[in-house]
Amino acid sequence: MTARLSESIKETVPLSIRCRTARALDEGIGNQSEVTLYFRADDLGVPGKNSALLLALFTQHQMPLNLAVVPGWLTAARWETLEYHAGKKNPLFCWHQHGWRHINHELLGKKQEFGPSRSQELIEQDLAKGAQKLAALVGQGISPVFTPPWNRCCDRTLSVLKNLGFKAVSMDRDSNPSPGPGLLELPVHVDLHTRKAADSEQGWQFLFDDLVKGLGSGQCGIMVHHRKMTAPAFSFLSFLIQEINFRKKISPLTFDALIARKERRDGGKK
């Protein structure tokens, strides 16, 4: 796969973009002694060329990746294929739940699978079904983290997640409501592939601005949508990961590692 990856992903990132990326990383880090960073890839469940390339890319760079899996899309055969490309029990990869079937249930407003129009009973049923299916197919390798489709959910969903034993939730940095006590918040700050912009220049500027802001907060989440990625997108992602790896003040981690870090910190306070 590494050889095919090298053939598929060319070093086509323009010099100006390489320079602006490096500058954004350094500006975001600033004078901080450590910045925590995590990548999150959404909409896993149906294996294909792009998911295989994504897993190979992160393996090649030895970069942790948190994979949000849609339980309704996953089958035993599909999981076997994903696990083959990821490497069985590879510690680089943190698999976690991404909704149930990734279906919008809101008639008005922004899309949500677990939004305010749904009853607590239906929310709990779908969350539990998704968790049970992932436990059956993935086993103990599934992480107690929930990423809601479209990066948002209602307060009832957050309450149910706590009752079901989830330890963390990953949404957009500006999501409302906030998870509150009982759930570690793992927000995403940088959207690599689904941001809206008037043109490519504005899109790049938005990306670099978000990168600076996210790193400046001390904990930066970067969201990847492999199904939307093109060859240039893979090239840029490869370059970005290389630049991150060059910077020793950035600590790339899985969600599991972040949960363990929080539990150690909380334990030390008792």
C-alpha positions as CSV (number, residue, x, y, z in Angstrom):
1,M,0.0,0.0,0.0
2,T,2.9,2.4,0.7
3,A,4.2,2.1,-2.8
4,R,0.7,2.6,-4.3
5,L,0.3,5.6,-1.9
6,S,3.5,7.2,-3.2
7,E,2.2,6.7,-6.8
8,S,-1.2,8.1,-6.0
9,I,-0.1,11.2,-4.0
10,K,2.2,13.5,-5.8
11,E,4.1,16.4,-4.2
12,T,2.0,19.0,-5.8
13,V,1.5,21.5,-3.0
14,P,2.5,25.0,-4.3
15,L,5.4,26.7,-2.6
16,S,3.2,29.6,-1.5
17,I,0.9,27.2,0.3
18,R,3.8,25.4,1.9
19,C,5.2,28.6,3.3
20,R,1.8,29.8,4.5
21,T,1.1,26.5,6.2
22,A,4.5,26.5,8.0
23,R,3.9,30.1,9.1
24,A,0.4,29.3,10.4
25,L,1.7,26.4,12.5
26,D,4.5,28.5,14.0
27,E,2.2,31.4,14.7
28,G,-0.4,29.1,16.4
29,I,2.2,27.5,18.6
30,G,3.7,30.8,19.6
31,N,5.4,30.6,23.0
32,Q,3.5,27.6,24.3
33,S,5.5,24.7,25.6
34,E,3.1,22.1,24.3
35,V,0.1,22.0,22.0
36,T,-2.2,19.0,21.9
37,L,-3.5,18.1,18.4
38,Y,-5.8,15.4,17.0
39,F,-7.1,14.5,13.6
40,R,-10.6,13.2,13.2
41,A,-11.9,11.5,10.1
42,D,-15.6,11.3,9.7
43,D,-18.1,9.0,7.8
44,L,-16.2,5.7,8.0
45,G,-18.1,2.5,7.4
46,V,-18.0,1.8,3.7
47,P,-14.4,1.0,2.7
48,G,-13.1,2.3,-0.6
49,K,-10.1,3.7,-2.4
50,N,-10.0,6.9,-0.4
51,S,-10.4,5.3,3.0
52,A,-7.5,2.9,2.1
53,L,-5.4,5.9,1.0
54,L,-6.2,7.8,4.2
55,L,-5.3,4.9,6.5
56,A,-2.1,4.3,4.5
57,L,-1.1,8.0,4.7
58,F,-1.5,8.2,8.5
59,T,0.3,4.9,8.9
60,Q,3.2,6.1,6.7
61,H,3.6,9.2,8.7
62,Q,2.9,7.4,12.0
63,M,0.3,10.0,12.9
64,P,-2.6,9.2,15.2
65,L,-6.1,9.3,13.7
66,N,-9.5,9.2,15.3
67,L,-12.0,7.5,13.0
68,A,-15.7,8.2,13.4
69,V,-17.7,5.2,12.2
70,V,-21.3,5.2,11.2
71,P,-22.7,2.0,12.8
72,G,-25.6,1.7,10.3
73,W,-23.2,1.5,7.4
74,L,-20.9,-1.1,8.9
75,T,-21.1,-4.8,8.3
76,A,-18.7,-7.6,9.3
77,A,-17.2,-7.7,5.8
78,R,-16.7,-4.0,5.7
79,W,-15.1,-4.0,9.1
80,E,-12.7,-6.8,8.0
81,T,-11.6,-4.6,5.1
82,L,-11.2,-1.5,7.1
83,E,-9.2,-3.4,9.8
84,Y,-7.0,-4.9,7.1
85,H,-6.0,-1.5,5.7
86,A,-5.6,0.0,9.2
87,G,-3.6,-3.0,10.6
88,K,-5.2,-5.1,13.3
89,K,-5.3,-3.3,16.7
90,N,-3.0,-0.6,15.4
91,P,-2.6,1.9,18.3
92,L,-2.4,4.8,15.8
93,F,-6.1,4.5,15.2
94,C,-9.0,5.3,17.6
95,W,-12.4,4.0,16.3
96,H,-15.5,5.6,17.8
97,Q,-19.2,6.1,17.1
98,H,-20.5,8.5,14.5
99,G,-24.3,8.7,15.1
100,W,-26.4,5.7,14.1
101,R,-27.3,5.9,10.4
102,H,-26.2,9.5,9.6
103,I,-29.8,10.5,8.7
104,N,-31.2,14.0,9.2
105,H,-34.4,14.1,11.3
106,E,-34.9,17.9,11.5
107,L,-37.5,19.4,9.2
108,L,-36.4,22.9,10.1
109,G,-33.0,24.4,10.7
110,K,-29.6,22.8,10.4
111,K,-29.3,19.0,9.8
112,Q,-29.1,16.8,12.9
113,E,-29.5,13.1,13.5
114,F,-29.9,13.7,17.3
115,G,-31.6,17.0,17.3
116,P,-34.3,18.7,19.4
117,S,-37.2,17.3,17.4
118,R,-36.6,13.8,18.6
119,S,-37.8,12.3,21.9
120,Q,-35.3,11.1,24.5
121,E,-36.6,7.6,24.0
122,L,-35.8,7.6,20.3
123,I,-32.5,9.2,20.9
124,E,-31.6,6.6,23.5
125,Q,-32.7,3.7,21.2
126,D,-30.6,4.8,18.3
127,L,-27.5,5.6,20.4
128,A,-27.8,2.2,22.1
129,K,-28.3,0.3,18.8
130,G,-25.2,2.0,17.4
131,A,-23.1,1.3,20.4
132,Q,-24.2,-2.4,20.5
133,K,-23.5,-2.9,16.8
134,L,-20.0,-1.4,17.0
135,A,-19.3,-3.5,20.1
136,A,-20.3,-6.6,18.3
137,L,-18.3,-5.9,15.1
138,V,-15.3,-4.0,16.5
139,G,-15.2,-5.4,20.0
140,Q,-13.1,-3.8,22.7
141,G,-11.3,-1.7,20.1
142,I,-14.2,0.8,20.1
143,S,-13.6,4.0,22.1
144,P,-16.2,5.6,24.4
145,V,-16.4,8.7,22.3
146,F,-19.3,10.1,20.3
147,T,-19.1,12.3,17.2
148,P,-22.6,13.5,16.1
149,P,-23.3,13.7,12.4
150,W,-23.0,17.3,11.2
151,N,-21.1,18.1,14.5
152,R,-24.1,19.0,16.5
153,C,-26.7,17.4,18.8
154,C,-29.3,18.5,21.4
155,D,-28.9,18.6,25.2
156,R,-31.0,15.4,25.6
157,T,-28.5,13.6,23.5
158,L,-25.6,14.7,25.7
159,S,-27.5,13.5,28.8
160,V,-28.2,10.1,27.2
161,L,-24.5,9.7,26.2
162,K,-23.5,10.1,29.9
163,N,-26.0,7.5,31.0
164,L,-24.8,5.1,28.3
165,G,-21.2,5.4,29.6
166,F,-19.6,7.6,26.9
167,K,-16.6,9.5,28.2
168,A,-16.2,12.2,25.5
169,V,-17.9,14.0,22.7
170,S,-16.4,15.6,19.6
171,M,-18.3,18.4,17.9
172,D,-17.6,21.8,16.3
173,R,-15.8,24.3,18.5
174,D,-18.8,26.6,18.5
175,S,-21.4,23.9,19.2
176,N,-24.2,24.7,21.6
177,P,-25.1,23.2,24.0
178,S,-21.8,22.5,25.7
179,P,-21.3,18.9,27.0
180,G,-20.8,20.1,30.6
181,P,-19.5,18.0,33.4
182,G,-19.2,14.2,32.8
183,L,-18.1,14.4,29.1
184,L,-14.7,15.4,27.9
185,E,-15.1,17.9,25.1
186,L,-12.9,17.3,22.0
187,P,-13.9,20.0,19.6
188,V,-12.7,20.4,16.0
189,H,-11.3,23.8,15.0
190,V,-10.1,23.1,11.4
191,D,-12.3,21.7,8.6
192,L,-10.0,20.6,5.8
193,H,-12.6,19.6,3.2
194,T,-16.2,20.9,3.8
195,R,-15.7,24.6,4.6
196,K,-17.7,27.1,2.6
197,A,-15.8,30.0,0.9
198,A,-16.3,32.3,-2.0
199,D,-13.2,31.1,-3.8
200,S,-10.0,29.1,-3.3
201,E,-8.0,32.0,-1.9
202,Q,-10.6,32.7,0.7
203,G,-10.8,29.0,1.6
204,W,-7.1,28.9,2.2
205,Q,-7.2,32.0,4.3
206,F,-10.0,30.6,6.4
207,L,-8.1,27.4,6.9
208,F,-4.9,29.1,8.0
209,D,-6.8,31.4,10.3
210,D,-8.6,28.4,11.9
211,L,-5.3,26.6,12.3
212,V,-3.7,29.5,14.1
213,K,-6.7,29.9,16.4
214,G,-7.0,26.2,17.1
215,L,-3.3,25.8,17.9
216,G,-3.4,29.0,19.9
217,S,-6.0,27.5,22.2
218,G,-3.6,24.8,23.2
219,Q,-5.8,21.9,21.9
220,C,-6.4,21.8,18.1
221,G,-8.8,19.4,16.4
222,I,-8.5,18.9,12.6
223,M,-11.5,17.3,10.8
224,V,-11.0,15.2,7.6
225,H,-13.6,14.0,5.2
226,H,-11.9,11.3,3.1
227,R,-14.9,10.8,0.8
228,K,-14.5,14.4,-0.5
229,M,-10.8,14.2,-0.9
230,T,-9.0,14.6,-4.3
231,A,-5.4,13.9,-5.2
232,P,-4.4,17.5,-4.4
233,A,-6.2,17.2,-1.0
234,F,-4.2,14.1,-0.2
235,S,-1.0,15.9,-1.2
236,F,-1.7,18.8,1.1
237,L,-2.7,16.5,4.0
238,S,0.5,14.6,3.6
239,F,2.5,17.9,3.6
240,L,0.6,19.2,6.7
241,I,1.3,16.0,8.6
242,Q,5.0,16.2,7.8
243,E,5.1,19.8,9.0
244,I,3.3,18.9,12.2
245,N,5.7,16.0,12.8
246,F,8.7,18.4,12.4
247,R,7.4,20.6,15.3
248,K,8.3,19.0,18.7
249,K,6.0,21.2,20.6
250,I,2.9,19.7,18.9
251,S,1.7,16.4,20.6
252,P,-0.6,14.5,18.3
253,L,-2.8,12.1,20.3
254,T,-5.7,9.8,20.0
255,F,-9.0,10.4,21.8
256,D,-8.2,7.4,24.1
257,A,-4.9,9.0,25.1
258,L,-6.7,12.3,25.8
259,I,-9.3,10.5,28.0
260,A,-6.5,8.7,29.8
261,R,-4.7,12.0,30.4
262,K,-7.8,13.6,31.8
263,E,-8.5,10.6,34.1
264,R,-4.9,10.8,35.4
265,R,-5.2,14.5,36.0
266,D,-8.6,14.1,37.8
267,G,-7.2,11.2,39.9
268,G,-4.4,13.4,41.0
269,K,-6.8,16.0,42.3
270,K,-8.6,13.6,44.7
